[in-house]
Amino acid sequence: MKNNRTIDVRPYNIKELAGIYEVGRKTMVRWLKAHQATIGKKEGRLYTTLQVQTIFDVLGPPPGVHDE
């Protein structure tokens, strides 16, 4: 059975992004650090909507997300 879900592009924190990608927080931090030049530094505790879209583009769609 294929799990098709949709994810809204909105501001997220590290913990939420880790949950979306089904990885631990430390793993998500490491993945984002590798692409920081492309994503940019977060302001405050949330990544902006534009940064989240860039994260989805760089890391690919999260597991089970239907890419429309």
LODRENNU-612712 format. One line per field, with one value per residue: residue number from 1; chain; x, y, z of N, C-alpha, C in turn. Coordinates in nm, 4 decimals. Example, Ala and Ser with C-alpha at 12.3 -4.5 7.8 and 13.67 -1.06 7.14 Angstrom:
% residues 2
seq = (1;2)
mol = (A;A)
nc1 = (1.3190;1.2850)
nc2 = (-0.5690;-0.2250)
nc3 = (0.7800;0.7080)
cac1 = (1.2300;1.3670)
cac2 = (-0.4500;-0.1060)
cac3 = (0.7800;0.7140)
cc1 = (1.3200;1.2900)
cc2 = (-0.3300;0.0030)
cc3 = (0.7800;0.7870)
***
This chain:
% residues 68
seq = (1;2;3;4;5;6;7;8;9;10;11;12;13;14;15;16;17;18;19;20;21;22;23;24;25;26;27;28;29;30;31;32;33;34;35;36;37;38;39;40;41;42;43;44;45;46;47;48;49;50;51;52;53;54;55;56;57;58;59;60;61;62;63;64;65;66;67;68)
mol = (A;A;A;A;A;A;A;A;A;A;A;A;A;A;A;A;A;A;A;A;A;A;A;A;A;A;A;A;A;A;A;A;A;A;A;A;A;A;A;A;A;A;A;A;A;A;A;A;A;A;A;A;A;A;A;A;A;A;A;A;A;A;A;A;A;A;A;A)
nc1 = (0.0852;0.0639;0.1582;0.0187;0.0642;0.0216;0.2201;0.2183;0.3674;0.5086;0.6226;0.8532;0.9997;1.3101;1.2481;0.9918;1.0469;1.2177;1.0354;0.8658;1.0380;1.0895;1.3138;1.5697;1.6195;1.8876;1.9963;1.8527;1.9499;2.2169;2.1830;2.0700;2.2722;2.4686;2.3695;2.3499;2.4435;2.2827;2.0215;2.0195;2.0581;1.8555;1.6189;1.5553;1.3576;1.2343;1.2310;1.1815;0.9008;0.9970;1.2533;1.1819;1.0624;1.2903;1.4396;1.2808;1.3208;1.5998;1.6522;1.4734;1.1429;0.9643;0.9368;0.6717;0.5245;0.3142;0.4191;0.3138)
nc2 = (-0.1178;0.2136;0.5101;0.8077;1.1378;1.4846;1.7755;2.0859;2.3856;2.5846;2.7907;2.6059;2.4420;2.2851;2.0404;1.9818;1.9565;1.7358;1.5415;1.5365;1.4326;1.1936;1.1361;1.1655;1.4561;1.5420;1.4271;1.5673;1.8275;1.7909;1.7267;1.9683;2.1479;2.0760;2.1889;2.4575;2.6907;2.7084;2.7005;2.8984;3.0929;3.0360;3.2586;3.3333;3.0762;2.9378;2.8141;3.0016;3.0203;3.0244;2.9180;2.6621;2.5563;2.5478;2.3627;2.1317;2.1072;2.0651;1.8403;1.6619;1.5140;1.4463;1.1194;0.9227;1.1335;1.2628;1.3687;1.6255)
nc3 = (0.0000;-0.0918;0.0630;0.0311;0.0930;0.1624;0.2035;0.3506;0.2351;0.4461;0.7222;0.9205;1.2079;1.3146;1.4440;1.3456;1.0699;1.0792;1.1617;0.9387;0.7448;0.8608;1.0245;1.2776;1.4899;1.5047;1.2743;1.0788;1.1249;1.0472;0.7722;0.6792;0.7397;0.5588;0.3289;0.3747;0.2449;0.0210;0.1271;0.3236;0.6259;0.9090;1.0500;1.3725;1.5208;1.3193;0.9816;0.6874;0.4568;0.1913;0.2346;0.3259;0.0961;-0.0632;0.0851;0.0467;-0.2281;-0.2440;-0.0764;-0.1751;-0.2142;0.0905;0.2526;0.1282;0.0284;-0.2112;-0.5137;-0.6939)
cac1 = (0.0000;0.1426;0.1087;0.0247;0.0272;0.0654;0.2835;0.2068;0.4894;0.4870;0.7372;0.8707;1.1233;1.3897;1.1769;0.8835;1.1079;1.2647;0.9163;0.8191;1.1316;1.0969;1.4500;1.5934;1.6517;2.0303;2.0155;1.8010;2.0457;2.3330;2.1426;2.0514;2.4030;2.5387;2.3111;2.3217;2.4703;2.1654;1.9004;2.0333;2.0491;1.7199;1.6031;1.4725;1.3510;1.1658;1.2724;1.0753;0.8330;1.0905;1.3573;1.1220;1.0503;1.4271;1.4737;1.2113;1.3865;1.7359;1.6498;1.3750;1.0176;0.9667;0.8811;0.5271;0.4581;0.2775;0.4770;0.2215)
cac2 = (0.0000;0.3349;0.6161;0.9378;1.2476;1.6149;1.8578;2.2283;2.4655;2.6903;2.7914;2.4900;2.4365;2.1645;1.9217;1.9536;1.9065;1.6004;1.4568;1.5242;1.3449;1.0690;1.1176;1.2328;1.5991;1.5574;1.3946;1.6800;1.9373;1.7566;1.7410;2.1099;2.2135;2.0458;2.2714;2.5891;2.7964;2.7158;2.7248;3.0229;3.0818;3.0645;3.3725;3.2862;2.9313;2.8787;2.8401;3.0707;2.9433;3.0117;2.8241;2.5286;2.5111;2.5156;2.2368;2.0246;2.0932;2.0138;1.7072;1.5787;1.5060;1.3584;0.9862;0.9085;1.2535;1.2564;1.4823;1.6636)
cac3 = (0.0000;-0.1020;0.1499;-0.0339;0.1805;0.1148;0.3052;0.3226;0.2394;0.5442;0.8140;1.0077;1.2866;1.2895;1.4914;1.2507;0.9460;1.1063;1.1602;0.8001;0.6750;0.9367;1.0748;1.4043;1.4822;1.4753;1.1330;1.0005;1.1398;0.9638;0.6326;0.6474;0.7478;0.4334;0.2222;0.4319;0.1475;-0.0669;0.2064;0.3984;0.7711;0.9572;1.1396;1.4836;1.5347;1.2044;0.8440;0.6152;0.3530;0.0785;0.2755;0.3308;-0.0427;-0.1046;0.1526;-0.0250;-0.3583;-0.2256;-0.0163;-0.2414;-0.1399;0.2084;0.2278;0.1208;-0.0230;-0.3516;-0.5863;-0.8024)
cc1 = (0.0896;0.0778;0.1261;-0.0234;0.0756;0.1229;0.2695;0.3439;0.4577;0.6089;0.7369;0.9960;1.1927;1.3135;1.0645;0.9379;1.1580;1.1479;0.8632;0.9064;1.1553;1.2400;1.4604;1.6320;1.7980;2.0612;1.9683;1.8970;2.1666;2.3004;2.1322;2.1841;2.4814;2.4914;2.2846;2.3447;2.3510;2.0404;1.9045;2.0150;1.9073;1.7239;1.5088;1.4708;1.2873;1.2376;1.1540;1.0131;0.9249;1.2023;1.3038;1.1058;1.1877;1.4729;1.4080;1.2755;1.5225;1.7346;1.5565;1.2482;1.0310;0.9042;0.7293;0.4529;0.4358;0.3265;0.3901;0.2861)
cc2 = (0.1238;0.4452;0.7498;1.0439;1.3766;1.6929;2.0029;2.2935;2.5869;2.6925;2.6684;2.5082;2.3035;2.0372;1.8829;1.8980;1.7638;1.5018;1.4331;1.4257;1.2120;1.0344;1.1878;1.3790;1.6208;1.5267;1.5099;1.7982;1.9133;1.7735;1.8882;2.1855;2.1923;2.1347;2.4145;2.7034;2.8157;2.7573;2.8610;2.9976;3.1159;3.1837;3.3297;3.1350;2.8609;2.9094;2.9046;2.9787;2.9214;2.9129;2.6808;2.4734;2.4709;2.3841;2.1195;2.0010;2.0256;1.8689;1.6107;1.5714;1.4118;1.2217;0.9865;1.0291;1.2373;1.3822;1.5155;1.7591)
cc3 = (0.0000;-0.0196;0.0785;0.0630;0.1180;0.2328;0.2627;0.3277;0.3246;0.6355;0.9055;1.0915;1.2568;1.3287;1.3951;1.1194;0.9641;1.1059;1.0205;0.7224;0.7466;0.9763;1.2099;1.3831;1.4453;1.3291;1.0459;1.0076;1.0493;0.8154;0.5933;0.6493;0.6182;0.3185;0.2677;0.3329;0.0539;0.0091;0.2742;0.5470;0.8161;1.0515;1.2502;1.4867;1.4151;1.0729;0.7730;0.5106;0.2332;0.1117;0.2798;0.1895;-0.0962;-0.0422;0.0808;-0.1616;-0.3451;-0.1754;-0.0883;-0.1581;-0.0198;0.1752;0.2281;0.0674;-0.1716;-0.4205;-0.7056;-0.8980)
***
